[in-house]
Amino acid sequence: MIKARKHRYLLVVSFPQLDMLDKRNAMLMLASIRQFVGYASYAFANPIVIKVFHDNMFVLRCNRGYEKQMALALAFSRRIGDLSIAFCTIKTSGTIKTIKELAGGISLKS
């Protein structure tokens, strides 16, 4: 029997704005995470960008138990390609509904 993994959702903001709808930027951000946590932890965490709210706000989904590692890896990421960038994790939640409600109430100006 295969057990379904439980997920955690991280609401993340990037400064300056980074278009996460562009798959290249999303892949570079995930590669940056992999650089900090290593291949094994990255594979167990299975991070993926699932929703983009604003130009600089997105939701990162990962497996439960790895959300702190993902938040730390994002905090230490300073470059995406040729762009200097900073990521800030606003909220971690077990449901996407809570993240959507919070993201809807936030208006960020960079």
PASEBA-1860 file (N, C-alpha, C; in nm, 3 decimals):
! residues 110
1> MIKARKHR> 0.084/-0.118/0.000/0.000/0.000/0.000/0.089/0.125/0.000 ~ 0.058/0.217/-0.084/0.133/0.342/-0.095/0.062/0.448/-0.011 ~ 0.138/0.510/0.079/0.080/0.616/0.162/0.090/0.749/0.089 ~ -0.016/0.824/0.097/-0.015/0.958/0.039/0.064/1.051/0.132 ~ 0.149/1.132/0.074/0.226/1.226/0.154/0.143/1.350/0.183 ~ 0.161/1.402/0.302/0.094/1.526/0.339/0.185/1.641/0.300 ~ 0.124/1.749/0.258/0.199/1.863/0.208/0.192/1.982/0.303 ~ 0.287/2.070/0.288/0.285/2.200/0.353/0.301/2.304/0.242
9> YLLVVSFP> 0.240/2.418/0.264/0.239/2.525/0.164/0.308/2.647/0.223 ~ 0.403/2.703/0.149/0.476/2.821/0.192/0.437/2.938/0.103 ~ 0.393/3.047/0.164/0.366/3.170/0.092/0.496/3.250/0.091 ~ 0.551/3.273/-0.028/0.683/3.332/-0.043/0.673/3.460/-0.125 ~ 0.752/3.559/-0.086/0.760/3.686/-0.158/0.903/3.704/-0.205 ~ 0.919/3.750/-0.329/1.053/3.777/-0.383/1.072/3.927/-0.400 ~ 1.191/3.973/-0.368/1.228/4.113/-0.385/1.358/4.119/-0.462 ~ 1.371/4.184/-0.572/1.268/4.252/-0.651/1.176/4.150/-0.717
17> QLDMLDKR> 1.080/4.200/-0.794/0.982/4.112/-0.856/1.049/4.011/-0.946 ~ 1.002/3.887/-0.936/1.052/3.778/-1.019/0.931/3.708/-1.079 ~ 0.923/3.703/-1.210/0.809/3.642/-1.277/0.816/3.490/-1.262 ~ 0.740/3.436/-1.167/0.742/3.292/-1.143/0.655/3.216/-1.244 ~ 0.579/3.288/-1.327/0.505/3.222/-1.434/0.600/3.174/-1.543 ~ 0.716/3.238/-1.550/0.821/3.196/-1.643/0.885/3.070/-1.586 ~ 0.873/2.958/-1.655/0.923/2.830/-1.605/1.074/2.833/-1.581 ~ 1.146/2.912/-1.657/1.291/2.921/-1.639/1.323/2.977/-1.500
25> NAMLMLAS> 1.253/3.083/-1.459/1.275/3.141/-1.326/1.239/3.042/-1.216 ~ 1.128/2.971/-1.234/1.087/2.872/-1.134/1.191/2.762/-1.122 ~ 1.243/2.715/-1.235/1.344/2.609/-1.232/1.475/2.658/-1.169 ~ 1.514/2.781/-1.196/1.635/2.836/-1.135/1.619/2.851/-0.984 ~ 1.499/2.891/-0.940/1.473/2.903/-0.797/1.480/2.766/-0.730 ~ 1.420/2.664/-0.792/1.424/2.529/-0.737/1.568/2.474/-0.737 ~ 1.646/2.508/-0.838/1.786/2.466/-0.841/1.865/2.532/-0.728 ~ 1.829/2.655/-0.695/1.894/2.724/-0.585/1.862/2.655/-0.453
33> IRQFVGYA> 1.738/2.610/-0.436/1.700/2.535/-0.317/1.781/2.406/-0.310 ~ 1.789/2.337/-0.422/1.861/2.209/-0.426/2.008/2.227/-0.389 ~ 2.065/2.340/-0.426/2.204/2.369/-0.393/2.225/2.374/-0.242 ~ 2.129/2.429/-0.168/2.144/2.445/-0.024/2.105/2.322/0.057 ~ 2.004/2.247/0.013/1.958/2.133/0.093/2.017/2.001/0.046 ~ 2.072/1.996/-0.073/2.128/1.873/-0.126/2.025/1.793/-0.205 ~ 2.075/1.700/-0.283/1.987/1.623/-0.372/1.892/1.532/-0.295 ~ 1.939/1.468/-0.189/1.854/1.374/-0.115/1.738/1.445/-0.047
41> SYAFANPI> 1.767/1.552/0.026/1.661/1.626/0.094/1.565/1.690/-0.007 ~ 1.621/1.736/-0.117/1.538/1.796/-0.222/1.439/1.692/-0.277 ~ 1.488/1.571/-0.298/1.401/1.465/-0.351/1.292/1.428/-0.251 ~ 1.326/1.422/-0.123/1.225/1.391/-0.022/1.126/1.506/-0.004 ~ 1.174/1.629/-0.013/1.086/1.745/0.005/0.992/1.764/-0.114 ~ 1.041/1.735/-0.234/0.963/1.747/-0.357/0.897/1.884/-0.371 ~ 0.975/1.994/-0.369/0.916/2.128/-0.379/0.868/2.158/-0.521 ~ 0.761/2.235/-0.529/0.706/2.277/-0.658/0.627/2.406/-0.639
49> VIKVFHDN> 0.638/2.496/-0.736/0.560/2.620/-0.735/0.422/2.584/-0.790 ~ 0.317/2.606/-0.708/0.184/2.566/-0.753/0.093/2.683/-0.785 ~ 0.123/2.801/-0.734/0.034/2.915/-0.759/0.115/3.043/-0.752 ~ 0.086/3.135/-0.842/0.147/3.268/-0.841/0.035/3.369/-0.818 ~ 0.048/3.450/-0.713/-0.057/3.545/-0.678/-0.033/3.682/-0.738 ~ 0.079/3.741/-0.710/0.114/3.873/-0.762/0.242/3.857/-0.841 ~ 0.298/3.965/-0.886/0.423/3.958/-0.959/0.535/3.899/-0.875 ~ 0.529/3.920/-0.744/0.638/3.875/-0.660/0.594/3.781/-0.547
57> MFVLRCNR> 0.473/3.726/-0.551/0.424/3.638/-0.446/0.380/3.505/-0.507 ~ 0.426/3.395/-0.447/0.391/3.264/-0.499/0.381/3.163/-0.385 ~ 0.323/3.047/-0.416/0.308/2.939/-0.319/0.400/2.824/-0.359 ~ 0.478/2.779/-0.264/0.567/2.665/-0.284/0.512/2.549/-0.202 ~ 0.487/2.436/-0.267/0.439/2.317/-0.197/0.555/2.222/-0.173 ~ 0.560/2.164/-0.053/0.662/2.063/-0.024/0.601/1.959/0.069 ~ 0.669/1.848/0.086/0.622/1.744/0.176/0.638/1.787/0.321 ~ 0.546/1.740/0.405/0.549/1.776/0.547/0.679/1.729/0.610
65> GYEKQMAL> 0.734/1.812/0.696/0.859/1.782/0.763/0.979/1.851/0.699 ~ 0.961/1.904/0.578/1.071/1.969/0.507/1.045/2.118/0.488 ~ 0.938/2.170/0.544/0.903/2.311/0.521/1.008/2.406/0.580 ~ 1.068/2.370/0.692/1.171/2.457/0.751/1.296/2.460/0.664 ~ 1.333/2.345/0.610/1.449/2.341/0.522/1.425/2.423/0.396 ~ 1.304/2.416/0.342/1.271/2.493/0.222/1.276/2.643/0.252 ~ 1.220/2.684/0.366/1.220/2.826/0.403/1.363/2.876/0.424 ~ 1.447/2.795/0.489/1.587/2.835/0.509/1.663/2.843/0.378
73> ALAFSRRI> 1.641/2.746/0.290/1.710/2.748/0.160/1.669/2.871/0.080 ~ 1.542/2.908/0.086/1.497/3.029/0.016/1.561/3.153/0.077 ~ 1.572/3.156/0.209/1.631/3.272/0.276/1.777/3.290/0.237 ~ 1.848/3.179/0.214/1.990/3.187/0.178/2.012/3.208/0.029 ~ 1.912/3.192/-0.052/1.926/3.211/-0.197/1.941/3.360/-0.225 ~ 2.046/3.396/-0.294/2.072/3.537/-0.324/2.076/3.569/-0.472 ~ 2.091/3.468/-0.556/2.098/3.492/-0.700/2.013/3.390/-0.773 ~ 1.937/3.440/-0.869/1.862/3.355/-0.962/1.909/3.395/-1.100
81> GDLSIAFC> 1.991/3.311/-1.160/2.050/3.348/-1.288/2.143/3.466/-1.269 ~ 2.118/3.575/-1.339/2.200/3.696/-1.329/2.139/3.800/-1.235 ~ 2.027/3.767/-1.172/1.951/3.863/-1.091/1.978/3.842/-0.943 ~ 2.014/3.950/-0.873/2.023/3.946/-0.727/1.882/3.951/-0.671 ~ 1.853/3.862/-0.578/1.715/3.850/-0.530/1.714/3.807/-0.384 ~ 1.605/3.835/-0.316/1.583/3.790/-0.179/1.444/3.729/-0.171 ~ 1.433/3.618/-0.101/1.304/3.553/-0.079/1.269/3.563/0.069 ~ 1.142/3.588/0.097/1.093/3.596/0.234/0.970/3.506/0.245
89> TIKTSGTI> 0.974/3.412/0.339/0.858/3.325/0.362/0.764/3.396/0.457 ~ 0.644/3.424/0.411/0.546/3.498/0.489/0.470/3.405/0.585 ~ 0.427/3.290/0.535/0.343/3.200/0.614/0.363/3.058/0.566 ~ 0.358/2.963/0.658/0.356/2.822/0.626/0.226/2.764/0.678 ~ 0.160/2.684/0.596/0.030/2.631/0.635/0.015/2.488/0.583 ~ -0.078/2.416/0.644/-0.108/2.281/0.600/-0.217/2.276/0.495 ~ -0.283/2.389/0.472/-0.390/2.393/0.371/-0.367/2.508/0.275 ~ -0.402/2.484/0.152/-0.389/2.588/0.049/-0.494/2.697/0.071
97> KTIKELAG> -0.606/2.662/0.131/-0.713/2.759/0.156/-0.664/2.874/0.245 ~ -0.593/2.841/0.352/-0.541/2.943/0.442/-0.442/3.035/0.371 ~ -0.357/2.976/0.288/-0.259/3.055/0.213/-0.330/3.149/0.115 ~ -0.432/3.100/0.047/-0.507/3.184/-0.049/-0.574/3.300/0.023 ~ -0.634/3.274/0.140/-0.699/3.380/0.216/-0.599/3.487/0.258 ~ -0.482/3.443/0.304/-0.380/3.538/0.347/-0.325/3.616/0.228 ~ -0.299/3.550/0.118/-0.243/3.616/0.000/-0.342/3.716/-0.058 ~ -0.469/3.687/-0.049/-0.570/3.779/-0.100/-0.576/3.909/-0.023
105> GISLKS> -0.538/3.905/0.105/-0.543/4.023/0.190/-0.416/4.104/0.193 ~ -0.312/4.057/0.127/-0.183/4.126/0.126/-0.164/4.200/-0.004 ~ -0.128/4.325/0.005/-0.089/4.398/-0.116/0.053/4.446/-0.093 ~ 0.143/4.399/-0.175/0.284/4.430/-0.160/0.331/4.523/-0.270 ~ 0.411/4.618/-0.231/0.473/4.708/-0.327/0.622/4.698/-0.306 ~ 0.694/4.665/-0.414/0.840/4.652/-0.400/0.911/4.777/-0.443
END
